[in-house]
Amino acid sequence: MATLHLLYGSVGSGKTTVAKKLERELPAVRFTHDEWTSRLYGCDPPAAGFQEAAARVWELIWEHAERVLRVGADVVLDGGFWSRTSRDDARRRAAALGVPCRLYCVACPEPLARRRVQDRTAAMPPGTLYISDATFDALNRRVEPLGPDEECIKVTSGADAD
C-alpha cells in the first residue's frame, strides 16, 4: 500500500538527505519544496512575494503527490512541515486518499545545521535556495515543536550524516 512520508525538521537538519535515502530505499517519489521553488522562482526569490510563491509550489506538489499515491507508489514530501497546521493538513490528505502517513523528525544540533546551510549557500548547488544567517534564524523561529500526540520516527542527523 502506498504511504505518505513527511520530513519535519529545522533548516539544515538534514531533511533532504533523509528524503533522498527514503526515495532510494523504499522506493518512493520524492518532492523537495526548495528544488521546485528554485526551479520556478530562482535561488533567491524576493521576500515580498515569497509566501505566495511557496504556497503555489505546495499546491503543485500536492497535486502531483496525490496522483502518485493514487497509483500506489510511496511519496516523500521534503518541506519542513514546521507548523502543526501543515502536518495536520498532510495527515488529513493522506486519510482522504486512504493511505498511511509517516512523520520523520530529523534532528540536528543547531551549530551543525547552521554550518551546513552556510556551506550549501556558499556552493549553491542546483535546487538550493540562498539562505543568509539572518534568514536561517528567522526560519528556525517558525518551527513549531511536535505535539505529544504526534507520532514520529526520530532520525538523528549528525556530523557523520554529512
PyMOL commands that set and color helices and strands:
alter all, ss='L'
color gray80, all
select helices_A, chain A and resi 15-25+33-41+47-70+84-97+110-123+133-141+159-161
alter helices_A, ss='H'
color red, helices_A
select strands_A, chain A and resi 4-8+28-32+74-80+101-107+153-156
alter strands_A, ss='S'
color yellow, strands_A
deselect
rebuild
show_as cartoon
